[in-house]
Amino acid sequence: MKKILIFLFIILSIIGISQKYQNEAIEYLKHLYSYEFSTAIKMSTSLMKSQLPEKKLKQTWETIENAYGKFQNIEKIDYTKNGEYEVYIITSKFEKINLSIIISVDRNGKIAGLFFNQAQKFEYTVPEYADLKKFNEKDIIIGKKWKLEGKLTIPKGKGPFPAIILLHGSGPSDMDESIGPNKPFKDLAYGLSSNGIVVLRYDKRTKTYGNKLNDISLKEEYFEDVNFAIDYLSNLDFVDKIYILGHSLGGYLTPYIALNNDKISGIILMAAPGRNLEDLTIEQLEYLKKFENNNIEVYNNIIEKLKKIKNDELNDSEIVLGAPVKYYMELRNYNPAKYLPKLNTPVFILQGKRDYQVTKKDFEILSKYSKYSKLYDNLNHLFISGKGDPNPYEYYVEGHVEKDVIFDIINWINERGN
């Protein structure tokens, strides 16, 4: 159960080109960290089986974990081609160190090689639409009792400037909303501030104080801190209008926040759910099952629990996918469809067609309440471009928020006037 949740966390948070046998490489790695060595052997070529039989494969993996601790999660996936072989370099976090697990796959989809190296640190690559010479970046602190580190990107020039607060999706996100090598909030901040918009981003309270927070509600997870951020911007003489950009669950909550704070001039919803969390998550799990050869029963059990949440059949304190039942119940009260019709401020709704976490169905629900909306053909939940069937592993391939998204937001802000 613990191992499957390593991959399920992206449901509650959660590009390059997906290669032909990427799923096979990931599946093989799953068998290794789940100690299913006999199943891993069945995926291997005859030569690989002779050179690395089950007993030796088991010893190899145990040697790695004895030296570096237990496998934790995947952080990045790189791809290269070596003759007829597809080679996947999977940067993986172990308890003591990051390792590159190098898995080669032959033309028939069989595992043909397995190597381990110490992982190289991967540095953030500035997207081509960002110009570091056009803005300054400043470290800030948000909050009082629960102080959160953040950054303010400030365009160079006279001002005053419009400002945007970036509001995370679910889970303990950092200020960049980092997932694997990708940092969509950093992309947004750098792209927008290169074009005359102040951007404030900050670490989420659950990221900084996760172990110290008990029985957290949406007030502590979202509402208090975003209002601290609004107050911070309100006291800056170079800031004119203030907008909130909410991504995923942050977008779900943003209409309520704007309705209850008259300092907000408009909101931007990126991949915001239009349905309750349990409905959305059931749909995601049904989709993700096709990437699993094993553990299907685990998925089915979670789906059954989510259906019971829908029908109010579980105790409030029971934990489902890392959250108590009462968290799902609380979220129902903030469905954006309840608050969007009451807003006098403009709303911009953006959605990627390749997003399997929040889908076109949600976009259609929410876009009824706004004159400004856009659906992007090839973008996933992070608004990064890709091809083929969307899958949970593409988040670990380095990419950037699409340029069109950056400039659509800039144009929309500019049309509102400074």
Secondary structure as GFF3:
##gff-version 3
##sequence-region A 1 418
A	DSSP	alpha_helix	2	12	.	.	.	ID=ss1
A	DSSP	alpha_helix	22	33	.	.	.	ID=ss2
A	DSSP	alpha_helix	37	42	.	.	.	ID=ss3
A	DSSP	alpha_helix	46	51	.	.	.	ID=ss4
A	DSSP	alpha_helix	54	68	.	.	.	ID=ss5
A	DSSP	beta_strand	71	82	.	.	.	ID=ss6
A	DSSP	beta_strand	85	94	.	.	.	ID=ss7
A	DSSP	beta_strand	98	105	.	.	.	ID=ss8
A	DSSP	beta_strand	111	118	.	.	.	ID=ss9
A	DSSP	three_ten_helix	132	134	.	.	.	ID=ss10
A	DSSP	beta_strand	135	142	.	.	.	ID=ss11
A	DSSP	beta_strand	148	155	.	.	.	ID=ss12
A	DSSP	beta_strand	161	167	.	.	.	ID=ss13
A	DSSP	alpha_helix	184	193	.	.	.	ID=ss14
A	DSSP	beta_strand	198	202	.	.	.	ID=ss15
A	DSSP	alpha_helix	205	208	.	.	.	ID=ss16
A	DSSP	three_ten_helix	210	212	.	.	.	ID=ss17
A	DSSP	alpha_helix	218	218	.	.	.	ID=ss18
A	DSSP	pi_helix	219	223	.	.	.	ID=ss19
A	DSSP	alpha_helix	224	234	.	.	.	ID=ss20
A	DSSP	beta_strand	239	247	.	.	.	ID=ss21
A	DSSP	alpha_helix	249	259	.	.	.	ID=ss22
A	DSSP	beta_strand	264	270	.	.	.	ID=ss23
A	DSSP	alpha_helix	277	288	.	.	.	ID=ss24
A	DSSP	three_ten_helix	289	291	.	.	.	ID=ss25
A	DSSP	alpha_helix	296	310	.	.	.	ID=ss26
A	DSSP	beta_strand	319	320	.	.	.	ID=ss27
A	DSSP	beta_strand	323	324	.	.	.	ID=ss28
A	DSSP	alpha_helix	325	332	.	.	.	ID=ss29
A	DSSP	alpha_helix	336	339	.	.	.	ID=ss30
A	DSSP	three_ten_helix	340	342	.	.	.	ID=ss31
A	DSSP	beta_strand	347	352	.	.	.	ID=ss32
A	DSSP	alpha_helix	360	367	.	.	.	ID=ss33
A	DSSP	beta_strand	372	376	.	.	.	ID=ss34
A	DSSP	three_ten_helix	394	396	.	.	.	ID=ss35
A	DSSP	alpha_helix	403	416	.	.	.	ID=ss36
###
